[in-house]
Amino acid sequence: MIEKILVPLDGSLDSEASIPIVEEIASGCQTKTIHLLYVTVFNAVPAGGEVALDSLIPVTAYEHEQQHAATYLDKKANELKKKGLSATYQVLAGHTGGLARHILEVANTKKMDMIVMSTHGRGGLGRILIGSVASRVVQQSKIPVLLVRPREA
């Protein structure tokens, strides 16, 4: 029985290719929880280390990305809830080289039954890195991993 599904997302349309599949699995298996995960990546901070969310509230690039990720996941979780599915979410911060490790740690800590993720995420270099992340997750996971290939444009 698949009660808990982990769905790593990065905000891209390619990463969201996994969501319709998760909806089908969750509906068919009476899944209790879909847990959305977004790992923000910080290998460098812009000069000055700050960006402005608006002209009144300056925040660090890190805080801005964390807020953006939380808002994004909240929206995706609410879309799933409107379809009658139970959804939670989590935002973590990490480095590009540690993305697979974070995904696997969450899967183990939260005792997930399955990981469903896209084979690719953001375009360009990120597309290659996310592909390698999916590969590492498959190789190192102790639970089933379903990889979803994004549709070609």
Rosetta blueprint (number, residue, H / E / L):
1 M L
2 I L
3 E L
4 K E
5 I E
6 L E
7 V E
8 P E
9 L E
10 D L
11 G L
12 S L
13 L L
14 D L
15 S H
16 E H
17 A H
18 S H
19 I H
20 P H
21 I H
22 V H
23 E H
24 E H
25 I H
26 A H
27 S H
28 G H
29 C H
30 Q L
31 T L
32 K L
33 T E
34 I E
35 H E
36 L E
37 L E
38 Y E
39 V E
40 T E
41 V E
42 F L
43 N L
44 A L
45 V L
46 P L
47 A L
48 G L
49 G L
50 E E
51 V E
52 A E
53 L L
54 D L
55 S L
56 L L
57 I L
58 P E
59 V E
60 T E
61 A H
62 Y H
63 E H
64 H H
65 E H
66 Q H
67 Q H
68 H H
69 A H
70 A H
71 T H
72 Y H
73 L H
74 D H
75 K H
76 K H
77 A H
78 N H
79 E H
80 L H
81 K H
82 K H
83 K L
84 G L
85 L L
86 S L
87 A E
88 T E
89 Y E
90 Q E
91 V E
92 L E
93 A E
94 G E
95 H L
96 T H
97 G H
98 G H
99 L H
100 A H
101 R H
102 H H
103 I H
104 L H
105 E H
106 V H
107 A H
108 N H
109 T H
110 K L
111 K L
112 M L
113 D L
114 M E
115 I E
116 V E
117 M E
118 S E
119 T L
120 H L
121 G L
122 R L
123 G L
124 G L
125 L H
126 G H
127 R H
128 I H
129 L H
130 I H
131 G H
132 S H
133 V H
134 A H
135 S H
136 R H
137 V H
138 V H
139 Q H
140 Q H
141 S L
142 K L
143 I L
144 P L
145 V E
146 L E
147 L E
148 V E
149 R L
150 P L
151 R L
152 E L
153 A L
